[in-house]
Amino acid sequence: MSIAAKANALWEYANPRKFLATSERVLPFFWVASIACIVVGLVWGFFFTPDDYKQGSTVKIIYLHVPTALMAINCWLMMLVTSLVWLVRRHHVSALAARAAAPIGIVMTLIALVTGAIWGQPMWGTWWEWDPRLTSFLILFLFYLGYVALWEAIEDPDTAADLTSVLCLVGSVFALLSRYAVNFWNQGLHQGASVMRAGAITGTDTEEKVSNVFFYPLMICIIGFVLLFIALVLYRTGTEIRARRIKALLARERVGG
Amino acid sequence: MIPDLGKYSDTVLSSYVASIVLLVALIVFSVLRGRKVRAEMEKVEQRMMRNG
C-alpha cells in the first residue's frame, strides 16, 4: 500500500462506528501493557535502584515526574493535531478526541507540578520558584483548565469545538515553552533535558545525563505512561462519541414526538 | 518491605501517594463515566426502537 493510500485509510477512523469498533479491539492490549509497564518500572525504580550521590533517595521521584511531565506536554500537542484536523476537515471524532484528552493532560500536569514541588523543597529549599520552565508549566495547567471550562460552557458542540481548537492553538506556545524554556532563557533552577536528549542517549555530548541504573526503569515508566495515555484517550473518546450520539437521539426524539 | 529512604522518606512517599491517588482517580472516573454513558445510550436506543 502506498503512503497516500495509507494516509487515506487513516481517515476511515473519522467514522465513529469504525473508531469504536477498532478501539474496542485494541483497548485490552493498551490497558494491560500500560499497567504492566508502569508497575514494573515503578517497582524496579523504587525498590531496586540505589540512591543518587547528590539527591539521595529523592531521585526515585524521577520515575513519576519525568513521564508525567512528558505526557503533559505531548498530550497538548496531540490535542493541537486533532484540533487542526477538526478545523480543516471537520471530523467530529478528532474534536471529541481532543476533548477526551484534556482531563488526562490536567492530571499529568498536576502530578508533574506536585512531584516537582515536593522534590524542590528539600533540594532547592523552596516549593516553588518563578523559573521559566515551572512558570510555563503552570500556565499550561491553567490553559488545560480553561480548555475544559470552555467545552463545558458552550451548548452547541460545533461552536465549542471551534473555540476550543483556537484556544488549543494559542496554548501550544506554552506547551512548547514548557519543553524548551530552559534552552531559550538559560536561567532558573530547573535543569535542562538530561533524559530525552539525543546526545545524552547516544553519549555524543559531555553534559550530565541520567545514569543507566536509573535510565532503564525510567524508560519503562515512560513507555507505560505513553501506553496509558493511548488507552485513556481511546476509551474516553469512545465515551464522548456515545454522549454525542445520546444528544443527537434525544434531539431526534423531541422533533419526532 | 519499603527500602531505607533515609531523611527523605516523607518526600519520596508523599510524591508516590499523591501521584498514584491522582492516576487511580483519573482511571476510575473515566471508566465509571464510560459505563454510565454506554448504559444510557443503550437505554435511549432501545426506547427509540420500541417507539419506531
Chai-1 contact restraints between the chains, C-beta under 6 A:
chainA,res_idxA,chainB,res_idxB,connection_type,confidence,min_distance_angstrom,max_distance_angstrom,comment,restraint_id
A,F47,B,P3,contact,1.0,0.0,6.0,A-B,restraint_1
A,G56,B,G6,contact,1.0,0.0,6.0,A-B,restraint_2
A,G56,B,Y8,contact,1.0,0.0,6.0,A-B,restraint_3
A,S57,B,L5,contact,1.0,0.0,6.0,A-B,restraint_4
A,S57,B,G6,contact,1.0,0.0,6.0,A-B,restraint_5
A,S57,B,Y8,contact,1.0,0.0,6.0,A-B,restraint_6
A,S57,B,V12,contact,1.0,0.0,6.0,A-B,restraint_7
A,T58,B,Y8,contact,1.0,0.0,6.0,A-B,restraint_8
A,T58,B,T11,contact,1.0,0.0,6.0,A-B,restraint_9
A,K60,B,V12,contact,1.0,0.0,6.0,A-B,restraint_10
A,I61,B,S15,contact,1.0,0.0,6.0,A-B,restraint_11
A,L64,B,S19,contact,1.0,0.0,6.0,A-B,restraint_12
A,V107,B,L22,contact,1.0,0.0,6.0,A-B,restraint_13
A,V107,B,L26,contact,1.0,0.0,6.0,A-B,restraint_14
A,I111,B,S19,contact,1.0,0.0,6.0,A-B,restraint_15
A,I111,B,L22,contact,1.0,0.0,6.0,A-B,restraint_16
A,V114,B,A18,contact,1.0,0.0,6.0,A-B,restraint_17
A,T115,B,S15,contact,1.0,0.0,6.0,A-B,restraint_18
A,I118,B,T11,contact,1.0,0.0,6.0,A-B,restraint_19
A,I118,B,S14,contact,1.0,0.0,6.0,A-B,restraint_20
A,I118,B,S15,contact,1.0,0.0,6.0,A-B,restraint_21
A,P122,B,T11,contact,1.0,0.0,6.0,A-B,restraint_22
A,L232,B,S30,contact,1.0,0.0,6.0,A-B,restraint_23
A,Y235,B,G34,contact,1.0,0.0,6.0,A-B,restraint_24
A,R236,B,S30,contact,1.0,0.0,6.0,A-B,restraint_25
A,T239,B,R33,contact,1.0,0.0,6.0,A-B,restraint_26
A,T239,B,G34,contact,1.0,0.0,6.0,A-B,restraint_27
A,T239,B,V37,contact,1.0,0.0,6.0,A-B,restraint_28
A,R242,B,V37,contact,1.0,0.0,6.0,A-B,restraint_29
A,R242,B,R38,contact,1.0,0.0,6.0,A-B,restraint_30
A,R242,B,M41,contact,1.0,0.0,6.0,A-B,restraint_31
A,A243,B,V37,contact,1.0,0.0,6.0,A-B,restraint_32
A,R245,B,M41,contact,1.0,0.0,6.0,A-B,restraint_33
A,I246,B,E40,contact,1.0,0.0,6.0,A-B,restraint_34
A,I246,B,M41,contact,1.0,0.0,6.0,A-B,restraint_35
A,I246,B,V44,contact,1.0,0.0,6.0,A-B,restraint_36
A,L249,B,V44,contact,1.0,0.0,6.0,A-B,restraint_37
A,L249,B,M48,contact,1.0,0.0,6.0,A-B,restraint_38
